[in-house]
């Protein structure tokens, strides 16, 4: 049991250390209608990294919608379709 706990803590720390919140502001601006040139001026992150981040987010949101359909969670599905 101790081994599993250590592995969980290590993986959790790796996950938390991998989060890059500096892209959250960029994503928020994009969702509020900022164009790509404005977003690029907000950060020193490479343009390709911004695009990759947005594509991964889009794919994750599509998977959430598909998961909601699969499990039959209508409330969650309606939330994702609405927004």
C-alpha positions, -999 to +999 in steps of 0.1 A: +000+000+000+028+024+008+043+019-027+011+029-044+008+060-022+043+071-031+037+065-068+004+086-065+022+114-048+050+114-073+026+114-103+005+142-086+036+163-081+047+157-118+012+167-129+011+199-108+046+209-118+035+205-155+007+230-153+016+263-170-009+289-159+006+316-180-014+303-210-047+308-190-048+345-197-041+340-233-069+314-236-093+337-218-084+366-241-089+344-272-123+333-259-133+370-254-125+378-290-089+389-291-072+383-324-040+362-327-017+392-331-030+407-298-025+374-281+011+370-294+019+405-280+007+394-245+034+367-240+068+355-251+055+320-257+061+308-293+031+310-316+032+273-323+029+266-286-001+288-283-018+271-313-010+236-298-025+247-265-057+259-281-060+227-302-054+205-271-081+224-252-105+221-281-099+183-283-104+180-245-137+199-246-149+177-275-140+146-254-160+160-225-190+164-247-186+128-260-182+115-225-213+132-213-232+117-242-218+082-234-228+083-197-261+100-204-254+130-182-279+154-199-273+183-175-236+182-182-241+177-219-264+207-221-239+229-203-211+220-227-233+225-258-247+258-245-212+272-238 
